[in-house]
Amino acid sequence: MVDFALSNPQSDCSYQIARLQAILSNLGIRAFLNKFVGCQCPEEVLAQAKVCYKNRPLLNYFLNEAKKLKHVPYLTELEQEVNAYLKLPLDLKWPRNKKGHLRHPKSWTRKFLAKVYPEEYIPVLSYLRKLVFVEYEAVIEVPKRAFFFIKAAQAPFPDAQIDRAYACGELLTRLHRYHRFRLITITTPKTVVKLDKIDKALSWQELEYR
């Protein structure tokens, strides 16, 4: 049993993250992935794995890319990759500000998009903005190889959250050119919807009372 205690949690979210941190600290990342996720990666590969908590990885990725690209009046590979995933025209350019810098998708309100694009593109670009705000309670990354995205809460997740968490993971894996990703949920009871998109649905009890 995990020795877990948290007094006066500030919120349900912080409470669940503290539970998850305790579990991963107690087990270790390799043991967690081997025992509960069924990961078959060699030990020397899993030894490189690192974890971060309460993370919006697509937001971070776009922010980092925007910093590296800076003044980019030309069409970038980033735009082409995302357009291909969203099934938009590959030559569709993202908005730039007056300095020629990419405008980050998190600032793409529907009102703003309507000024820049035909109506037919707005639903898809608005969806990209939703993916930017997808947050995982933990992200385990095996550099150059794989992502393990963990959604953890007390109750099971709605279908829409699972859909967005999966799509976000799929896009990130494509952008990083990793081999694969796995979406893991931890709830009580186990999440039973969208199991075609969830690699492993776990419950808090099986992790804390193994």
C-alpha positions in Angstrom: 0.0 0.0 0.0 1.3 3.5 -0.9 2.0 5.6 2.2 0.0 8.6 1.0 -1.3 11.5 3.0 -2.3 15.0 2.1 -3.7 17.4 4.7 -6.0 20.2 3.6 -5.7 19.8 -0.1 -6.2 23.1 -2.0 -8.4 21.5 -4.6 -9.5 18.1 -6.0 -7.0 18.6 -8.8 -4.0 19.2 -6.5 -5.1 16.3 -4.4 -5.2 13.8 -7.3 -1.8 15.0 -8.6 -0.3 14.5 -5.1 -1.8 11.0 -5.1 -0.2 10.3 -8.5 3.2 11.7 -7.4 3.2 9.5 -4.3 2.4 6.4 -6.4 5.0 7.1 -9.1 7.6 8.0 -6.4 6.8 4.8 -4.5 6.9 2.5 -7.5 9.3 4.2 -9.8 8.5 5.0 -13.4 9.8 1.8 -14.8 7.8 -0.4 -12.4 4.7 1.6 -13.0 5.0 1.3 -16.8 5.9 -2.4 -16.6 3.4 -3.6 -14.1 0.3 -1.4 -14.7 0.7 -0.2 -18.3 2.2 -3.3 -19.8 5.1 -1.5 -21.4 7.6 -3.9 -23.0 10.4 -1.3 -23.6 13.9 -2.6 -22.6 15.1 -1.5 -19.2 17.9 0.7 -20.7 15.2 2.6 -22.6 12.9 3.1 -19.6 15.9 4.3 -17.6 15.7 7.5 -19.7 12.1 8.2 -18.9 11.2 11.4 -17.2 7.9 12.7 -15.8 6.3 16.1 -15.4 3.0 16.9 -13.7 0.0 19.1 -14.6 1.3 19.7 -18.0 -0.1 21.2 -21.2 2.5 19.8 -23.6 1.0 21.0 -26.9 0.9 24.6 -25.5 4.5 24.3 -24.4 5.5 22.8 -27.8 4.0 25.7 -29.8 5.4 28.3 -27.5 8.9 26.8 -27.8 8.6 26.6 -31.6 7.4 30.2 -31.8 10.5 31.3 -29.9 12.8 29.4 -32.1 11.2 30.5 -35.4 10.8 34.2 -34.4 10.3 36.2 -37.7 8.7 33.8 -40.1 6.8 35.4 -43.0 7.3 32.1 -45.0 5.2 28.9 -44.6 6.9 26.7 -41.9 7.2 23.0 -41.5 5.2 23.3 -38.2 2.2 24.7 -40.1 2.4 22.1 -42.7 2.6 19.2 -40.2 -0.4 20.5 -38.2 -2.4 21.3 -41.3 -1.8 17.7 -42.6 -3.0 16.3 -39.2 -6.1 18.5 -39.3 -6.7 17.7 -43.0 -6.4 21.4 -43.9 -4.6 22.6 -47.1 -0.9 22.1 -46.5 -0.2 25.7 -47.7 -2.6 27.3 -45.3 -0.5 29.9 -43.3 -1.2 30.7 -39.7 -1.7 34.3 -38.7 1.4 36.6 -38.1 1.6 39.7 -36.0 2.9 43.0 -37.3 6.5 41.8 -36.7 6.0 38.7 -38.7 5.9 36.4 -35.7 3.5 33.4 -35.6 0.4 34.1 -33.6 0.0 31.3 -31.1 -3.1 29.2 -31.5 -4.2 29.9 -27.9 -5.0 33.5 -29.0 -7.2 32.3 -31.9 -10.7 33.3 -30.8 -13.5 32.6 -33.2 -14.0 36.3 -33.7 -10.3 36.7 -34.7 -10.3 33.7 -37.0 -13.4 35.0 -38.8 -11.4 38.0 -39.8 -8.6 35.9 -41.3 -10.1 32.7 -42.7 -13.1 31.5 -44.7 -15.9 30.1 -42.6 -15.1 26.5 -43.7 -11.7 26.5 -41.8 -12.9 28.1 -38.6 -14.3 25.0 -36.8 -11.1 23.0 -37.4 -8.8 25.9 -36.3 -11.0 26.4 -33.2 -10.6 22.7 -32.5 -6.8 23.1 -32.6 -7.2 25.9 -30.0 -9.0 23.4 -27.7 -6.2 20.9 -28.1 -3.7 23.6 -27.0 -5.4 23.7 -23.7 -5.5 20.0 -23.1 -3.9 19.3 -19.7 -2.6 16.0 -18.4 -2.1 15.3 -14.8 1.3 13.6 -15.8 3.3 13.1 -18.9 6.0 10.4 -18.9 8.4 10.9 -21.8 10.9 8.4 -23.1 13.0 10.7 -25.2 13.1 10.1 -29.0 10.6 7.2 -28.5 7.3 7.5 -26.8 4.9 9.5 -24.6 2.7 8.1 -21.8 -0.1 10.7 -21.2 -1.9 10.3 -17.9 -5.4 11.7 -17.2 -6.2 11.3 -13.5 -9.3 12.4 -11.6 -11.7 11.1 -8.9 -14.5 10.4 -11.4 -14.4 9.0 -14.9 -13.9 11.5 -17.7 -16.5 12.7 -20.2 -16.2 11.4 -23.8 -15.2 14.8 -25.1 -12.2 15.0 -22.7 -11.0 11.6 -23.8 -11.3 12.6 -27.5 -9.3 15.7 -27.0 -6.7 14.0 -24.8 -6.2 11.4 -27.5 -6.0 13.8 -30.4 -3.6 16.0 -28.5 -1.3 13.0 -27.9 -1.6 11.9 -31.5 -0.6 15.3 -32.8 2.3 15.7 -30.3 3.7 12.2 -31.2 3.6 13.2 -34.9 5.3 16.6 -34.3 8.1 15.0 -32.2 8.3 12.1 -34.6 8.1 9.6 -31.8 7.2 5.9 -32.3 4.0 6.0 -30.3 2.0 7.3 -27.4 -0.3 5.7 -24.9 -3.2 7.4 -23.1 -3.8 6.2 -19.5 -6.7 7.1 -17.3 -6.8 6.8 -13.5 -10.3 7.2 -12.0 -12.7 5.5 -9.6 -14.5 3.6 -10.9 -12.4 2.9 -14.0 -13.3 4.8 -17.1 -15.3 2.6 -19.4 -16.0 4.9 -22.4 -13.8 5.5 -25.3 -11.7 2.4 -24.6 -10.7 2.3 -28.2 -8.6 5.4 -27.4 -7.5 4.6 -23.9 -4.5 2.2 -23.7 -5.0 1.5 -20.0 -7.9 2.4 -17.7 -6.8 2.1 -14.1 -8.5 2.7 -10.8 -6.9 4.5 -7.8 -7.6 1.4 -5.7 -5.5 -1.0 -7.8 -2.6 1.4 -7.7 -2.8 2.3 -4.0 -3.7 -1.1 -2.7 -1.8 -3.4 -5.0 
